[in-house]
Structure formats: structure tokens, C-alpha cells
Amino acid sequence: MSGRNTPAGAPPAPPPGRIGLTVAGLVAIVIGGALLTVPATFHAGNGIEYAGNSSLLSETRGAGGALLATGVLVMLGGYVRRLTYPAALVGAVVYLAYGLSRLLGMALDGPPAAGLVAAMVVELILGAVCGRLVLRYDRRPVLTGTGG
């Protein structure tokens, strides 16, 4: 064993932030997937109507695909050690950008539907979780072998 205090046969400790990155990734995958595949249905609950506007549908699907891909990267960061830091960084940037942009929108345009306010709160929380991982991440190389 390379200096870890784990009993023989015990699974290694999970990388830092596995739960946070998994949850943040899954949320982005679900939302991105819905925006990509059923944008009109997804947004109908918040009073957003596409009314056959193929350009608006295209814009929404494009953002959905990007969010889906982001979610995959963020979730992989919880399981692939070398992706943990970049996944946390991407997660923090994307979620905080969404949340802070919605906050700015509320200040400029007034409050949106309750579901979008709830989305903003979740985005800010997930952005803070990912941001905390970025600030706390130990970027020193992992030492392997018996030497050190």
C-alpha cells in the first residue's frame, strides 16, 4: 500500500467531491437531455412557448447539447481522478454563469416563473459546490510506488 491507512482488501477512498460532481453532472445531463430532445415540453411548465419557431428550437437544442456534454464531463470528474479538477472548474463556471445570469435577469426584467427561480437557486448551489472543490483541490501529483 502506498502509505494509506486502509485495511487490506478495502476499496480505496473516493476522490474528493465524488458525490458533488456526480449530482452536478446528473442534473446537467437530465436538463441538457430534455432541452435537446423535448425543449417545448420541458419549457411549457414555465409558460415558455415555441409555437413552431424552428430557430428558437434550434438555439435551445444547441444549448441543451452543450449542457448535456458538460454534464458528462462533470460526472466523469467524480470517477476519473485526472478529470476531477477540470470537471469541478467547468461545473463551477457553467452553473455560476447560469445562476448569476438569471439573477441579473431578475434585476433587469423582473422575476420569472417560480420554476426558473428554483432553477437559479439550484444552479447557484451546484456552482458553489463545484467552486469549493476547485478551491480545495490538491493539484500535487499523486505519488505511486514504494519510493517517495
JOPEMO-V889300 format. One record per pair of residues at least 24 apart in sequence whose C-alpha atoms are under 6 Angstrom apart, sorted by the first residue. I is the first residue (numbers start at 1). J is the second residue. D is the distance in whole Angstrom. If there is no record, write none. Layout:
i=I j=J d=D
i=I j=J d=D
This chain:
i=18 j=78 d=4
i=21 j=74 d=6
i=21 j=75 d=5
i=21 j=78 d=5
i=22 j=75 d=5
i=22 j=78 d=6
i=25 j=71 d=4
i=25 j=74 d=5
i=25 j=75 d=4
i=28 j=67 d=6
i=28 j=68 d=6
i=28 j=71 d=5
i=29 j=68 d=4
i=29 j=71 d=5
i=32 j=64 d=4
i=32 j=65 d=6
i=32 j=67 d=5
i=32 j=68 d=4
i=33 j=68 d=6
i=35 j=61 d=6
i=35 j=64 d=5
i=36 j=61 d=4
i=36 j=64 d=5
i=36 j=65 d=6
i=46 j=113 d=6
i=88 j=130 d=5
i=88 j=134 d=6
i=89 j=134 d=6
i=91 j=130 d=6
i=92 j=127 d=4
i=92 j=130 d=5
i=92 j=131 d=5
i=95 j=123 d=5
i=95 j=127 d=5
i=96 j=124 d=6
i=96 j=127 d=5
i=99 j=123 d=5
i=99 j=124 d=5
